[in-house]
């Protein structure tokens, strides 16, 4: 396929073409979340199976997407958007709290969003891995966005005198790897802890990064 099929215009059944297209796309995305995120997984799903699960035709699939990889790419971004929206909402509510409370609120919101639906974890931590160079670039770009988020909050904490002032990019990248691994393993049943305990551990790790040994420096007598 060199491109998507031309879509109809005008009203039908009281809905515009744009409204019908949005509904079709939502149905394909909902079906993909189930098939990619549960069973049989992205690599074992066909266009025909996805279309059937969405209650639509393969012709309608190609009106919205070129390949199944396009669907996975869109779904991966959507799952990350949901988590980011949850973290930003928590930050907006906790912006004036002390650092430890602020970090706890953000991580609790993020962790609850990501782990609340096991299909989302599988999409963002499992199914996206190793599919293609294009999706690997997207995965790393989205992770870089989380690095930027942590660095921005670290800079805010430093400006408030709550953390050491330094470049946190490497530390934030390493920390995100810990976050992803711990949440994935917890949801898979490999970590014997409550989600609150997981969040508390993540906050302890973050605070140790932001407030290393010897900080704050003691004042000269």
C-alpha positions as CSV (number, residue, x, y, z in Angstrom):
1,X,0.0,0.0,0.0
2,X,1.4,3.4,-0.9
3,X,-1.1,5.3,1.2
4,X,-4.4,5.1,2.9
5,X,-7.6,4.8,0.9
6,X,-9.6,7.9,0.2
7,X,-12.3,8.5,2.8
8,X,-15.9,9.5,2.1
9,X,-17.1,13.0,3.0
10,X,-20.4,14.4,4.1
11,X,-22.9,13.3,6.7
12,X,-24.2,9.7,7.1
13,X,-26.4,8.5,9.9
14,X,-26.3,12.0,11.5
15,X,-22.5,11.9,11.8
16,X,-19.9,13.7,9.8
17,X,-17.1,11.8,7.9
18,X,-14.6,13.1,10.6
19,X,-16.8,11.7,13.4
20,X,-17.1,8.3,11.7
21,X,-13.4,8.2,11.1
22,X,-12.6,9.0,14.7
23,X,-15.0,6.3,15.8
24,X,-13.4,3.7,13.5
25,X,-9.9,4.7,14.7
26,X,-11.0,4.4,18.4
27,X,-12.5,0.9,17.7
28,X,-9.3,-0.3,16.1
29,X,-7.2,1.1,18.9
30,X,-9.4,-0.5,21.6
31,X,-9.2,-3.8,19.8
32,X,-5.4,-3.4,19.5
33,X,-5.0,-2.7,23.2
34,X,-6.8,-6.1,23.8
35,X,-5.0,-8.2,21.2
36,X,-1.5,-6.6,21.4
37,X,-1.7,-6.1,25.2
38,X,-3.1,-9.5,26.1
39,X,-3.5,-12.3,23.7
40,X,-2.2,-13.2,21.2
41,X,0.2,-10.2,21.2
42,X,1.3,-7.9,18.4
43,X,3.5,-10.4,16.6
44,X,0.7,-13.0,16.3
45,X,-2.1,-10.6,15.4
46,X,-3.2,-10.2,11.7
47,X,-5.0,-7.3,10.1
48,X,-8.0,-9.6,9.6
49,X,-8.1,-10.6,13.3
50,X,-7.8,-7.0,14.4
51,X,-10.5,-5.9,12.1
52,X,-12.8,-8.6,13.3
53,X,-12.2,-7.7,16.9
54,X,-13.0,-4.1,16.1
55,X,-16.2,-5.1,14.3
56,X,-14.9,-3.5,11.1
57,X,-13.6,-4.6,7.7
58,X,-10.0,-4.8,6.5
59,X,-10.9,-2.2,3.9
60,X,-11.7,0.2,6.8
61,X,-8.4,-0.8,8.5
62,X,-6.5,0.5,5.5
63,X,-8.5,3.7,5.5
64,X,-7.0,4.4,8.9
65,X,-3.6,2.7,8.9
66,X,-1.0,1.3,6.5
67,X,0.3,-1.5,8.7
68,X,-0.2,-3.2,12.1
69,X,3.1,-1.5,13.1
70,X,1.4,1.9,12.7
71,X,-1.3,0.8,15.1
72,X,1.3,-0.4,17.7
73,X,3.1,2.9,17.3
74,X,-0.1,4.9,17.9
75,X,-1.0,2.7,20.9
76,X,2.4,3.1,22.4
77,X,2.2,6.8,22.3
78,X,-1.4,6.7,23.6
79,X,-0.4,4.6,26.7
80,X,2.5,7.1,27.4
81,X,0.1,10.0,27.0
82,X,-2.2,8.6,29.6
83,X,0.6,8.1,32.0
84,X,2.0,11.6,31.4
85,X,-1.4,13.2,31.8
86,X,-1.7,11.4,35.2
87,X,1.7,12.6,36.3
88,X,1.1,16.2,35.2
89,X,-2.3,16.3,37.0
90,X,-0.6,15.0,40.2
91,X,2.1,17.6,39.8
92,X,-0.4,20.4,39.4
93,X,-2.1,19.3,42.6
94,X,1.1,18.8,44.6
95,X,3.2,21.6,43.2
96,X,3.5,23.5,46.5
97,X,4.2,20.5,48.6
98,X,7.7,19.6,49.9
99,X,9.9,17.6,47.6
100,X,9.3,14.1,49.1
101,X,5.6,14.6,49.2
102,X,5.6,16.0,45.7
103,X,7.6,13.1,44.3
104,X,5.4,10.6,46.1
105,X,2.2,12.1,44.6
106,X,3.7,12.1,41.1
107,X,5.0,8.5,41.3
108,X,1.8,7.2,42.9
109,X,-0.3,8.7,40.0
110,X,2.1,7.4,37.3
111,X,2.4,4.0,38.8
112,X,-1.4,3.6,39.3
113,X,-2.0,4.6,35.7
114,X,0.6,2.3,34.2
115,X,-0.1,-0.7,36.3
116,X,-3.9,-0.3,36.6
117,X,-4.2,-2.1,33.2
118,X,-1.7,-4.9,32.6
119,X,-2.3,-4.5,28.9
120,X,-0.7,-1.0,29.0
121,X,2.5,-2.4,30.7
122,X,2.8,-5.1,28.0
123,X,2.4,-2.5,25.2
124,X,5.0,0.0,26.5
125,X,7.5,-2.4,28.1
126,X,7.2,-5.6,26.1
127,X,5.5,-5.5,22.7
128,X,7.3,-2.4,21.5
129,X,10.7,-3.9,22.0
130,X,12.6,-5.2,18.9
131,X,9.8,-4.6,16.4
132,X,11.7,-2.3,14.1
133,X,14.3,0.5,14.1
134,X,11.5,3.0,13.7
135,X,9.7,1.8,16.8
136,X,12.9,1.6,18.8
137,X,13.6,5.2,17.9
138,X,10.1,6.1,19.0
139,X,10.5,4.2,22.3
140,X,13.8,6.0,23.1
141,X,12.4,9.4,22.1
142,X,9.4,8.9,24.4
143,X,11.8,7.8,27.2
144,X,13.8,10.9,26.6
145,X,10.6,12.9,27.2
146,X,10.4,11.3,30.6
147,X,14.0,12.2,31.2
148,X,13.2,15.8,30.4
149,X,10.3,15.7,32.9
150,X,12.5,14.4,35.7
151,X,15.3,16.9,34.9
152,X,12.8,19.8,34.9
153,X,11.5,18.8,38.3
154,X,15.0,18.3,39.6
155,X,15.9,21.8,38.4
156,X,12.8,23.2,40.2
157,X,13.8,21.4,43.4
158,X,17.3,22.7,43.1
159,X,16.0,26.3,42.6
160,X,13.9,25.9,45.8
161,X,17.0,24.7,47.7
162,X,15.5,21.1,48.0
163,X,18.2,19.4,45.9
164,X,21.7,19.6,44.7
165,X,22.2,21.8,41.6
166,X,23.7,19.7,38.8
167,X,23.1,18.1,35.4
168,X,20.7,15.2,36.1
169,X,20.3,13.8,32.6
170,X,22.5,10.7,33.0
171,X,21.0,10.0,36.5
172,X,17.5,10.5,35.2
173,X,18.1,8.1,32.3
174,X,19.4,5.4,34.7
175,X,16.5,6.0,37.2
176,X,13.9,5.6,34.5
177,X,15.3,2.2,33.7
178,X,14.8,1.3,37.4
179,X,11.2,2.6,37.3
180,X,10.3,0.7,34.2
181,X,11.9,-2.6,35.4
182,X,10.5,-2.4,38.9
183,X,6.9,-1.6,37.8
184,X,7.0,-4.4,35.1
185,X,8.3,-7.0,37.5
186,X,5.8,-5.9,40.2
187,X,2.9,-6.2,37.8
188,X,4.2,-9.6,36.7
189,X,4.2,-10.9,40.2
190,X,7.9,-11.1,40.7
191,X,8.1,-8.4,43.4
192,X,6.4,-9.2,46.7
193,X,5.3,-5.8,47.8
194,X,2.3,-3.5,47.6
195,X,2.2,-0.7,45.0
196,X,2.5,1.8,47.8
197,X,5.7,0.1,48.9
198,X,7.0,0.1,45.3
199,X,6.3,3.8,45.1
200,X,8.0,4.5,48.4
201,X,11.1,2.7,47.2
202,X,11.2,4.7,44.0
203,X,10.9,7.9,45.9
204,X,13.7,6.9,48.2
205,X,15.9,6.2,45.2
206,X,15.0,9.5,43.6
207,X,15.7,11.5,46.8
208,X,19.1,9.7,47.1
209,X,19.9,11.0,43.6
210,X,18.7,14.5,44.3
211,X,20.3,14.7,47.7
212,X,23.6,12.9,47.6
213,X,25.9,12.3,50.6
214,X,27.4,15.6,51.8
215,X,24.4,17.6,50.6
216,X,23.6,20.3,51.7
217,X,27.2,21.4,52.1
218,X,28.0,22.5,55.6
219,X,28.7,26.2,56.1
220,X,32.2,27.2,57.1
221,X,32.4,28.3,60.8
